[in-house]
């Protein structure tokens, strides 16, 4: 790991990354792409040493409350977080100043902060997003070697459900010729239905590949799936969007099952939900006012 002094912490859309780089080792990770200009070894985690001070200053200056997002580029619950506790300190500030949060992770370490997530959700809105790609834990350990298995993530989703914290699942990526099967996608949907997730984000059955992550992905295909790299090269060349040959039928099943079980499955609708701040205190006051009006 190494430290840097950051100039800012919140993006224009109120997203933040307290760390840059990751140690989960997911073989398909788009964040390895060179376009993100991460000028250090990906596993050498960059830590923004002044991130918490920057965040408090930014929240104090905000004229309107909003949702704060984290986890889009780097999983906030990498092992270093247990030692550094930057995410927890950030959540404490989000709670202190009355903001909402939408965080994305693959790790069961999120449960360490369940107390804070509940406090935030009681006042505003806290949404936990969890990535699910495989029902087979053996395959999960190959594709996502240094993070908890899908079975464990499913348990986390149910624990969050049981305390009333809304969840969203990222069904992404699904790898052609590896796990783009009806059994896999249907199994993930079964988990989502049982866990009563609010929505499922899916951009199609497939993945993205570009300079940086393509080389890492192909190296791992040669190690774990001999001969599959050649299938990719023949089918897709240097394409960025890699759609599964089974995309159409699996997406049809995906939308149908989500519709049947009342799960949001329109990406725009889900992103609007993730970015919409809600004050439960104000909602309760309005409800009380409406009741008084009726009685009056």
HULINFEN-V100825 format. One record per run of one state. SS is the DSSP state (~ for helix, > for strand, _ for the rest). FROM is the first residue (numbers start at 1). LEN is the number of residues. If there is no record, write none. Layout:
BEGIN
SS/FROM/LEN ; SS/FROM/LEN
END
This chain:
BEGIN
_/1/1 ; >/2/3 ; _/5/10 ; >/15/2 ; _/17/2 ; >/19/2 ; _/21/9 ; ~/30/3 ; _/33/1 ; ~/34/3 ; _/37/9 ; >/46/3 ; _/49/2 ; ~/51/11 ; _/62/5 ; >/67/4 ; _/71/9 ; ~/80/5 ; _/85/1 ; ~/86/11 ; _/97/3 ; >/100/6 ; _/106/2 ; ~/108/16 ; _/124/2 ; >/126/6 ; _/132/5 ; ~/137/7 ; _/144/6 ; ~/150/13 ; _/163/3 ; >/166/5 ; _/171/11 ; ~/182/13 ; _/195/4 ; >/199/3 ; _/202/4 ; >/206/3 ; _/209/4 ; ~/213/12 ; _/225/3 ; ~/228/9 ; _/237/4 ; >/241/3 ; _/244/3 ; ~/247/14 ; _/261/3 ; >/264/1 ; _/265/2 ; ~/267/9 ; _/276/4 ; ~/280/16 ; _/296/1
END
